[in-house]
Amino acid sequence: SGTTPGSGTTPGSGTTPGSGTTPGSGTTPGSGTTPEKGAVVVEPKVEVKERDGKVVEKVATVSSNDIATIVNELSNEKKQVVIFTGSLVKDVVTKVDVPAALFVQAANKQSDATIVSASEQAVYKLPAKEVKQAVDQVAKQLGTTVDQVSISIEMKVKDAPQLRVKTLSDAVQFHVVAKANGKEQAIDRFTQYVEREIALKQPVQPNRAVVVRVNDDGSLTPVPTTFVDQKAVAKSLTNSTYVVVEGTTTFADVGQHWAKPYIDLLAAKQLVRGVTETAYRPNEPMTRAQFAVLLVRALALPSETYDGRFADVKGTEWFNKNGELAAAVKLGIIQGKTLSTFAPNEPITRAEAAVMIERALNLSFVNFDKAAKDETKKLADFRDASQMPAWSRQAIEAIYQAGIVQGRPDGTFDPAGRMTRAEMAKVLAEFLTKAKLM
């Protein structure tokens, strides 16, 4: 029917696209690197390395002798260790070398402690427990023990690459390396979102801008982004090069459509594309594969290897080109239409979409605040509650209470109804907003 999962009229119940920051709020770069209140501040001497009269590297080293003092200062009020590196020099790697023991001891003292490398152009917040989890394995691979391992947090600012979209910041490369015995091992994937802040070079409209990961092949992957003061705050499960971009995509066939604000928002955020360059086709149904890929893309999940579990999926299809389907399977977002099939090309029902959304909302790294749910909302609010499949009831109620879906204008939820591309845009925008990922 092409109506919204919400009111079916004007959008805006729940949250309006781009709420949270007013368009144009970002101004000049350079601010925003001040540590959060109550941080343990470390300002090590920065060594500048030159070759042929040219700066090639800046290194700030935290001594193992300082670990006890730093860790002792951590508390419920002080959970961040902020290491200042000054200004990043274009095309020069700035490293913060830290004993791995600092991450281990900080995580033991304060489970959500964060080690922060802070410069004028970018800030990298590395959860101590993430490195603690990785460093045991890395030490074995490097043939040593944890107390002999050093962690290098590296940032490099460079000119933004030539992209098909407008860039609003320099490109910043983030890298973490474990070193010992003259060998090194990259730590480039994480089990929880790692925050990076990038200073903006010009004013930004938050509902038209997003941080993207620049992949080796030149393609772009949007990552969950919010805007605070004069910086973009990006959350990602991987290291790479990131840049803030602005999207301006519009589609000729959504001009008067109720979902236009949501479609324009997600297109600007590089999350949805048209069926053609100019046509979005809002009333067409979504397939199960399309919806799964969109959720994976919205969460910026890294690629995974397909294990061949579904008889009707080879793993070479468009929806697993970058391991998207495999990522959704690994994290439990999809579990199949049956035990052995996925039915990728079948239209997704509203009940099936609700289940996928609820599973995504419950992922540990999404960190959704369950206290924000309105538990006065019940399935009985829908006239067709008795017709909801048993496997979907809990999920529908959960995302209804979270404000991600409402119902049809006639008071039904319509669990067997097909989800349209317009409805998907509203649901995905509400999901990202309620999960504070946009």
C-alpha positions, -999 to 999 in steps of 0.1 A, spaced: 0 0 0 30 23 3 21 38 36 45 44 63 52 20 92 42 51 112 14 74 106 11 72 68 10 109 65 38 134 73 69 119 88 82 132 121 67 110 147 95 98 169 124 119 155 128 141 125 156 133 101 188 149 112 176 158 147 202 161 174 221 189 158 208 219 138 220 222 102 249 245 99 260 242 135 296 231 127 320 260 121 358 262 121 381 232 127 406 229 155 383 229 185 369 197 199 401 181 209 399 191 245 396 160 266 363 152 282 359 165 317 377 143 342 403 128 320 438 117 330 459 140 307 493 129 295 516 152 275 547 133 265 576 148 247 570 145 209 601 134 190 603 147 154 621 125 130 635 140 98 651 126 66 669 148 41 656 179 60 620 168 58 598 157 87 588 120 81 574 110 115 564 124 149 564 100 179 550 106 214 562 79 238 545 70 271 571 53 293 564 21 312 576 40 343 544 62 340 519 33 338 513 30 376 508 67 380 483 69 351 463 38 361 462 50 397 444 82 385 416 62 367 383 61 385 345 62 378 349 100 372 381 96 352 378 69 325 399 84 297 437 87 294 442 115 269 476 117 252 482 150 234 502 150 202 497 186 191 490 193 154 491 166 127 514 175 98 500 167 64 514 133 50 534 127 82 526 98 105 521 109 141 525 79 165 517 75 201 538 46 214 523 30 245 533 -1 265 506 -28 260 506 -31 297 489 3 300 459 -10 281 458 -42 302 461 -25 336 437 3 326 410 -22 315 416 -42 347 411 -10 368 382 5 349 364 -19 324 354 10 301 387 29 302 397 45 269 432 55 257 429 86 236 453 100 210 443 136 206 455 161 180 441 193 166 427 177 135 416 143 148 410 123 180 412 85 183 395 68 213 407 33 217 389 12 243 415 -4 266 396 -37 268 397 -40 230 434 -39 229 436 -61 261 415 -88 243 438 -86 212 472 -84 228 474 -119 243 470 -134 208 493 -108 192 520 -115 218 519 -152 209 521 -144 172 551 -121 178 568 -148 200 568 -129 232 548 -119 263 524 -91 268 548 -70 289 573 -69 260 547 -56 235 543 -19 226 512 -5 210 516 22 184 485 44 178 490 61 144 472 89 127 481 106 94 462 135 78 463 138 41 445 156 13 410 142 7 409 119 -24 390 129 -55 355 116 -48 321 119 -66 309 137 -35 319 170 -18 345 166 10 342 186 42 375 176 60 410 163 54 413 126 51 426 110 83 442 75 83 439 56 116 461 26 123 470 5 154 501 -17 154 515 -41 181 553 -43 181 578 -66 197 611 -84 188 615 -62 157 582 -75 143 548 -60 142 511 -70 138 482 -47 129 452 -45 152 426 -34 127 393 -50 137 373 -45 169 344 -61 187 329 -28 197 326 6 180 358 27 182 352 64 181 371 88 159 366 126 158 375 146 127 376 184 127 355 201 101 370 225 76 337 243 69 301 246 82 281 214 79 245 204 77 244 173 98 214 158 79 235 160 46 269 149 59 285 116 70 319 101 76 329 75 51 357 49 51 377 51 19 384 15 8 414 3 -11 395 1 -44 383 37 -40 348 28 -30 332 45 0 316 29 31 295 52 53 300 47 90 276 58 119 282 95 124 270 122 147 281 159 148 291 176 180 304 212 180 329 215 152 336 179 147 323 147 132 322 117 155 324 84 137 319 49 150 336 20 133 347 -16 138 377 -12 116 407 10 110 413 27 76 412 62 61 382 83 69 368 116 55 337 137 60 315 141 29 283 158 19 257 142 -2 232 160 -24 213 131 -41 176 137 -49 152 116 -69 127 129 -94 100 104 -83 98 112 -46 90 149 -48 56 148 -30 60 115 -13 55 113 25 89 95 28 109 121 9 127 135 41 138 100 50 149 90 15 168 123 10 184 118 44 196 83 38 208 91 3 228 120 16 243 96 42 254 73 13 231 45 26 204 42 0 207 44 -38 181 48 -65 169 20 -88 184 44 -115 203 77 -112 170 97 -110 144 72 -98 140 58 -63 107 39 -68 95 44 -32 64 21 -35 83 -9 -48 88 -38 -23 121 -46 -7 136 -81 -10 150 -100 20 186 -96 6 182 -59 0 170 -53 36 198 -73 51 225 -55 30 210 -21 41 212 -30 78 248 -42 74 257 -10 55 240 12 81 260 -5 109 292 -4 87 299 -41 95 332 -54 81 332 -81 55 330 -117 65 335 -150 46 303 -169 36 301 -204 51 278 -218 25 250 -225 49 221 -216 26 213 -239 -4 199 -210 -23 229 -186 -18 262 -192 -36 280 -163 -19 290 -147 -52 258 -127 -56 256 -89 -55 243 -90 -19 275 -107 -7 299 -88 -30 317 -74 1 307 -101 25 275 -83 36 253 -114 38 280 -133 56 284 -104 81 246 -104 88 247 -142 93 278 -141 117 261 -115 139 228 -133 139 208 -105 121 196 -132 96 190 -168 104 173 -180 72 138 -184 59 142 -221 67 171 -240 83 188 -243 49 174 -215 27 175 -177 29 151 -168 0 171 -137 -9 148 -125 -37 115 -128 -18 98 -96 -8 104 -90 29 74 -88 51 69 -62 79 72 -90 105 105 -103 90 119 -67 88 109 -62 125 129 -93 136 160 -82 117 158 -46 131 154 -59 166 184 -83 163 205 -54 151 193 -32 179 204 -58 204 240 -61 191 263 -54 220 283 -27 202 251 -8 192 247 -2 229 210 8 226 196 24 258 168 0 267 156 25 293 144 47 264 117 22 254 81 32 261 69 0 278 33 13 280 31 4 243 18 -31 238 11 -55 209 -26 -52 219 -25 -16 206 -27 -32 171 -61 -44 158 -44 -75 142 -22 -84 172 -37 -120 172 -25 -124 136 12 -118 143 33 -149 139 46 -162 172 83 -158 161 78 -121 154 57 -109 184 85 -100 208 105 -82 181 76 -62 169 67 -51 204 104 -42 211 108 -19 181 74 -5 186 83 5 222 116 19 208 97 42 185 112 27 153 78 15 139 42 24 146 14 9 125 -9 13 96 -34 42 96 -62 17 101 -47 6 135 -32 -26 122 5 -36 121 0 -58 89 28 -83 97 24 -102 64 24 -70 44 53 -63 21 77 -36 32 82 -9 6 114 10 -2 97 41 13 88 23 46 123 9 48 138 45 46 116 56 75 124 25 96 161 27 89 163 64 97 144 58 130 166 29 139 198 49 134 184 79 153 171 59 183 203 39 185 222 72 184 241 62 153 231 92 134 
